[in-house]
Amino acid sequence: MERARIGGFILVLLFPLAAWAQQSSGISGQVKDVSGGVLPGVTVEAASPVLIEKVRTSVTDGEGRYRLVDLRPGTYVVTFSLAGFSTFKRDGVVLTAGFTAEIDAEMRVGSVTETVTVSGQSPLVDVHNVRGQTSVSDETLDTLPSGQRNMTMLQFLTPGFGTPTDVGGSGGIYGTGYGGATFHGKPRNKLNFDNMRVNSWEGIGSGGYHTNPDAVEEITLETSSGLAESSSSGTVINSVPKEGGNTFRGNLAFLFGNDSLQANNLSPELVAAGFLAPGKVLSLWDVSGTLGGPIMKDRLWFFAAIRYFGNGLQRPNSYYNKTQGTPFYTPDLARGPGSRSEDWNSHVLRLTWQASPKNKVTAYADIQDNRSELPSSNSAAEAYYRWTFAPISLFQAGWTYPLTNRVLLEAGFSASVFNFPSYNLPGVSPNDISILDATTGFRYNSGMWFLLGLGTGGPRTSNRFGER
């Protein structure tokens, strides 16, 4: 009985690691000679500049098979060598996050100094996993005509997702939150950063922490929920963080827009019908910069990123209530239409340390300060609700150690702090009741969230801790 308990305990410990390994990238295959016989003892090396140790090594087993796990997304050169055979090299192997490439080799008798190089299209089908998955690199996200370049944008590219819309970033960070999205009607999406969960605990589990897209190498979206290796009944979205390298690299970007760069379709007919003020972007800016490189080549890398994003939006036909505090709504035309604003900033630092030939340690920190005013879908200006998400922080640490060709040891810790106090807008008393006109769906007098009793509760904090 005691032996059975120990076995069950080990199984429970190994299951999360197996599930995480399914999310990491890798290369596997089989090595044979020209007659079709399997070759054990072949040294297999995967080299890429994205690896701080430069080369990851494995050896084929008695069936000529090998497997390299926990590889970062990037382009690899795979080399096969064995005494008495010519060296076989396959270049241009491209790995995306969570993808395992099948690379087989056929080695000919000859000198090890002789090299046979094979170039061809990198494998496109992962024959080792059955889950449905979409991957998008940071280069692809940068070229898309979208506003946020984050997890939300990946949902927009996936058939079956129901998400809020965003035009050029005008939806804002929280206006297009990915926690409320559904896949074929199913909510409860699991949001991961470096394969560790960062969902908020509240409500439907939306993301209190929002990733800085300039710090993300690639985003993957797993849609095959319900599989044995899946840890979510909905979808699993994972962001792979960027790392430094042996060369210094960086970039700067600046985006700007305002109401002078747009038009509207306001017509005399609409004005006569009572529609007086169209929605428009009053201001929109996005400033970001990154820098990565070596502190010690092949030993210690750093990557830093900052981003400042904000906007000011005029809501269509959204006027303040001239008779505030009464059961009636009278638009205050003299005051002009209401507007909402949002400010979001992020400061990221990631360190990668190759402590020994096999021990790799990573550390990540992102400190954010975010403020936002969000309206109901159809509301007067005083019915907006204001959030002060400050400070928001994510701290992570990880360790990996390939013990043997078949055993990978790894551990990780994640801590997320999410503050979300909400407040009435100036001029709105805590005693003002939110009023909804059921015939038109129009809300006025106070914000929707205050109707739920959340507006005067003072500061609130959600802390999330996780591991892998």
Secondary structure, 3 states (H helix, E strand, C coil): CHHHHHHHHHHHHHHHHHHHHHHCEEEEEEEEECCCCECCCCEEEEECCCCCCCEEEEECCCCCEEEEEEECCEEEEEEEECCCECEEEEEEEEECCCCEEECCEEECECCCCCEEEEECCCCCCCCCCCCCEEEEEHHHHHHCCCCCCCHHHHHHCCCCEECCCCCCCCCCCCCCCCCCCEECCECCCEEEECCEECCCCCCCCCCCCCCCHHHEEEEEEECCCCCCCCCCCCCEEEEEECCCCCCCEEEEEEEEEEHHHCCCCCCHHHHHCCCCCCCEEEEEEEEEEEEEEEEECCCEEEEEEEEEEEEEEEEEEEECECCCCCCCCCECCCCCEEEEEEEEEEEEEEEEEECCCCCEEEEEEEEEEEEEEECCCCECHHHCEEEEEEEEEEEEEEEEEECCCCCEEEEEEEEEEEECCEECCCCCCCCCCCEEECCCCEEECCCHHHHCCCCCCCCCEEEEEEEC
